[in-house]
């Protein structure tokens, strides 16, 4: 029986490893295919010959993305949005999650505010009322129109609230006996013990702001103030009809371009900042998700 159990265990391990390898391959293939397309020439890309290795290696698609000075302008707008929006969301998330994590004895209206917060996850006012609100505040065509509408990340608030509630109550009681007030307790006990949850909500905030593009199309009319993703979503290969004379180099470059390769290049460029940031927060991510999602 012991031998049989060992064989079954090994077979199970091999099966699990095989499944995980298949899932990993299925997850990596689109990314590798995207990168290969971005470095391939126009003919191979449009003909569908490219898999995970570039065919006719060329950097033309990346030149089309980076040659425009507007790219760097919009990149700076996205960095500003991530920093400003991340700070605003972090402050509001912490200041909302802490009181909502208290018991009804400490905060009588706690359940009312929790249900009100959850309600906003299920129903919204709609796009037109949102646009009218932003316009009435006079913040159209400004960075605040990209930051303020999402200043209260409800999912992150609930995640951090549940994490706070999972901390031992004895620590809270010990701080109270020592005469610590709520602000001191929050900053000296709760935040240092909540690094996994804080890293998780911070990652959500960064990724959300960095990948957002639709609000830039609606609220920002000046191309110089649009975020990077909005700029990238509008890049197309087009002929400048105002130009009656084109140099030989411009004609050659135009013939080498295709929407497929340029789109692949812009998607890959937009992935790089998040790919560089994620490894630093990954060790906290799983812990923050699991520990912050089990309580109500």
N, C-alpha and C positions, 0 to 999 in steps of 0.2 A: 504493500500500500504506500509505503514511504517513497519507493522508487517511482511508482506510478504518479504520485502527487508531484514529485520533482519534474517528471516529464511533462505533465500537464501545466505546471507552472512555467517551465521554459517555453512551451508552445504558446501559452498565453502571452508571455512577454514578447515573443517574436511577432505574434499577431498584432499586439499593441504598437510595437515599434514600426511594423510595416504600415499600419494604418496612419500613424503619425507622419511617416515619411511621405506617404501619398498626399496627405493633407498639406504638408509643407511644400511639396512639389507643385500642387495645385495652387497654392497661395503665391509662390514665387514666380510661376510661369508668366502671369500677366505683367509683372514688373519687368522681368527679363525681356519679354517680348516688346514691351514699351521702349525699353532702353535700346534694344536692337533696331527697332524701327527708327528711332531718333538719329541713329548713326548710319543708317542705310541710305542709298541713293533713291531717287524718285522712282525709277523704273522698277526696282526690286520691291519697294514698299507698296506701290499701287498694284503690282501684279500678284501680291500675296505670297511671295517666295520667302519672306523673312519669318524665322521662328524665334530662336533665342540668341542667334548670332547675327551680327550686322553683315549685310551684303553690299559691297561697293562702299566701303567705309568713307564717310564724309562728315564734316562739321558744318555743312551749309545750313542745316536747320537751326543749329544753335547760334550761328551768326545772324540769322534772321531775327532771332529773339533778342540777342544782346546788342545788336548794332543800334537799336533805337534807344535814345537817351531817356525816353518816356518810361522804359522798363525800370531804370534805376530810380526814377522819381516815384513810381508806384510801389516799388520795393520799399522805399523809405516810408511811404504812407502805411504800408502793411506792418512794418516794424513799429511805427508809432502807434498804430491801432492795437497791436498785440500788447505792447507795454502799458498803454493807457487803459485799454479795456481789461487786461489781466489784473491790474492793480485795483480798478473799480470793482470788478467781480469778486476778487479775493476779499476785499474789505467788507462788502455787503454780504457775501456768503458766510463769513465768520460771525459777523454781528447779527445775522438772522438765525444761524444754526444754533448758537449758544443759548439764547433764551428759549428757543423752541425745544431744546433738549431737556429743559427743566421739567419737573413733575408739575401736576396741576396744583399741588399745594404751594409750590413756589411761584407758579405763574398760572393764575386761575383761568385766563382766557387762552391758554396754550392750545387746546384742541380746536378752538374756533379758528385761530390763525393757521394751524396746520392744515385744516380742511380747505380754508381759503387759498392757501398756497398750492395745494394739490389741484384745486379747481382750475387754476391758471394753466396747469399742464394739459388739461383736457379740452379747454375751450379758450379761444382767443377772440379779440375784437374784429379781426379781419385785416386785410392789407390796406383797403381804402381808409378806414378809420385811423390806422397806424400812420399812413402818409399824411393825412390831415392833421394829426397830432404833431408830428415832426415839423410840418410846415407852420403850424400855429406857434410853435416855440421858436421859430426863426433859426433853426439849426440845419436847414437844408444846405447841401454843398459844404459841410464842415465835418471834421473828424467826429464830432459829438453825435452826429446822426448815425454813425456806425457803432458807437459805443453805448449810448444811453438806452436804446431799445432792448438790448440784451444784458442790461446791467444787473438783473436779478436772475441768475441761473438756477431755476427751481430744482432741477435734478441734483445739482451740486449741493444745494442747501439741504435737501433731504438726506443725501449721502453723508454729509458732514454731521448733520444732526443725529443720525443714527450711530455714527461713530462716537460722538460725544456721549450718547446715552449708554454705549457699551463699556465705557470706562468705569472702574470700580467706584461705587458710591462712597466707600470708606475714605478715599482720597479727598472727596468733596467735603465730607464731614470733618476730616482732619484740618483742612484749610479753614473751615468755618470756626472750629474750636480755636485755632491760632489767631482768629480775628481778621482773616483775609476777606476783602470785599469781592464782589463779582468781577471787577476789572482785573484785580490782581490774580484771582483764581484763573481767569481766562488766559491771561498772558503768561503766567508763570507755571501753570499746571496743564491746562487743556491743550494749548497750542504745541508745547514741546512734546507731549505724548501723542500728538495726532499727525506726525509727519507723513505717514503713509496716506492718510485721507487728504491732507493738504496738498501733497504732491499729485494725487489723482485729480482733484478738482482743478489744480493749476494746469495740468496737462490738458484736461477737457477745455479749459478756457483758451489756452494757447492754440490748440488745434482748431477750435471753433472759430476764433477770430481770423486765423491765418487762412482757413479754407473758405470762408464766407465770400461770396461774390455777388449774390442776387441783390442784397441791400445796397451795394455800391452802384448797381445799375439803376435803382429806383431813386435813391436819395442824393447821389452825386452826379452832377451834370458837367462839371469841369473835369476833363480827362486828367489834368495834373493832380487832382485830389482823389482820384479813384484808387482803391487798393489793388495790390498785385493780381489777385485772382480775377478781379473784374477786367483788368487790362488784358490778362492772358486769355480770358474767355472770348475776347473780341478780336484776337489776332487771326487774320486770314491772309492767304497769299493772294495778292491782287496786283493788277497792272495799273500803274499810274498813267491814266489816260491824258493827263495834262502835259506829259512829257512827250514831245514829238521826236526827240532824238535821245537814244540811250547808248551808253558806251558798250563796248564788246563785253567787258567784265560784268556789267549789270544784266545784260541779256543772258550770259552764261549762268549767272547766279539764279535768275528767274526761271530758267529752264530746269535747273536742278531742284527747285523747291516744289513741294506739294503740301496740301493741307494735312495729309496723314503724317508726314515726318515732322512738320512744324508743331502740330498738335501733340505729338508724342514728346517732343522736346520740351514744350511748355509745361506739360503735365509732370514730367520728370523734374524739371527745375523747381516747380512748386512743391514737390515732395521732399527736396533736400533738407530744408531747415527742420522739418519735423523728424526726419530720419536721423539727423544729427543730435536732436534734443532728446528723443525718446530713450536711448540707452541710459541716460543719466537718471531718468525717473522710473524706468521699468521695474527696478527692484521694489519700489513702493506701490506700484500700480495694482497688482493682484491683491496685495494685502488690504489696500484702501478700499477696493471694490467689494471684497468679501466681507470685511468687518463692518463696512458701512451700509450693508444692504440687508441685514437679517432682522433688524428691529423695526417696529412701527412707532 
